[in-house]
Amino acid sequence: MSSDHGTAKTEYPKVAVIVPVYNNAADLRQCIDSVLGQDYADIGLYLIDDGSSDESPKICDSYALANKNVHVTHKRNAGLRLTWQRGLRESHEPWVCFVDGDDWIEKGMISRLVCGLDPEYSDNQMICCEYVIDREWNHSSEKQDHGAEPGVYTGQKLEDEIRSRIIGNEKRTVIMSRCMKLIPRRIMERNLHYCDPKLKMGEDVSIMLPVLLDIKRLNLLPDAYDYHYMFRHQSMVHKFDPDMYENMQRLRAVMTKVLSDKEISDGDAMCGREYFFLFLLVMKNELRNTDNTAIERIRTLCMNSKTPEMVKQGPQELGDAANRLITFVMRKPTTARIRIIRRIFILKSRTQ
């Protein structure tokens, strides 16, 4: 879509595309080219270099020299959260779209997102597309979509089908990533205080959850697999994170506060259901730990978290096979059960 139609100029909203960059030299040109190649004219591209040590800074600068709508900021390394937030401060457009530096987007993504806007709702709305996982090691692709059906959600439908079940499902009702969305700047900026600086995993939830609860209109575009997430071979290496359990506690606290502040009914129960799925991720992480203390650590975490009761109160059916194996342990966290399931997870991670 272009903002010039014949001799008459039609006003279209300006969009800031913010790209956090950190040592993305191998993929950065494809990312930038995919943004500059959009069929929508009113785009400002903001490349925020988070202290990269490879060729990424030079690549960013070369594009800025050749394109007046490309803006580059170089800063000391401070992590992803502060990098995309810096992009918010550097940009000024009323609508924001995020693309990570090792990903890329289809040519018509921005125009499709913009066309999904309804002027009646001004900037009280969000438009979402879906994404594709591109696996570089076997050249395969996998489409990922939202848990909710494509369509427009407003009024009572938004309340019943989105807000009342925004978290606490095996498949998230709306994908919580910053990316693949057209986000109103005003609503995003007023919810930045929910971003916990100590969160390492799930940080996007801390901003997208309150934003989703503030909007008055949500448009989930159908068959719009426009965002490509590059999953490289090194991404398959499952590294044990000893701090994941603590991270999930922090994420739970953020979600609880958001739902309370936004006056979401049954928020505590919703957070409890969500924590069940977060704990499954913790267990997957712990089961791949090869340390000699892993079995006792898992047993202690299960007992401290009262997982037998958690399973009883959790969903009765789980589609994911790995999750079913983990609930087998959580239901009765004996040393024998943990040892069996742990062996399965370690063997699986070695063959992937």
C-alpha angles and dihedrals in degrees: 000000000000128000090225114077110175112303095329120080117220118205114239125177117265116242129205113211107201118198118188107208128200121157092325097139093130093058105019099095092053089049095049094042090053090055096044089047094060118128089228117090107198098076130129112196115209116192110193110193110204097204097292117193097200130065094291096103092053091047091052093049093049091056092047091054092052099041126049092203093058115093123188130200122185118198142160116280109274106148137264099291095056090042097058090040089055086054089056091053094046095048128066107187115122093234126055133202124180127210120176116230096249095047133074139204136223118258095253100041099106094044091050091050092048092047088056091065122106112211090211090070096046108194095339093098143073130211120206135190127185133247145231126223108220112198108205097196097061101016092238127142133206126194118225123196140175123276090235120073118261114266145082120304121197137144117355092354090058090048097047102038103031116017096041092052103025091130135013099069129112087236113039114246089227122017104253098212119120087227130081091037141102103224128189108240094215094059094042094051094050091055099049092103089074091066107106107212091211095058112110099170126038094017091140088061090060091063104027095049095060092040092053090049092052101050122094097207132037123188117192104191117223121239092355103141092162103137119078120203111197112219107193127197094254089057088068093067105105107215119194112242110202090192098054095098091053090046091055090051089055092047091051090052091052093049092048092052093046093051091046094048092047090049095236110176115235088015095146092053090046091053090049091055091046091050089057089063092042089054089053087060090049090052093050088053093048094046091059092053108114095195117121091239093056098100094051090043091054092047091050093049091050094049094045090049093045092232096177088063091040091057092048091054094040130086116304094218127046120187096198113085093210091054091052090053091050094050087054086064096039091053091058112005099198122156091246094053093045092050093052096047093042091056090052093051094047092050091047093051091051093053097047 
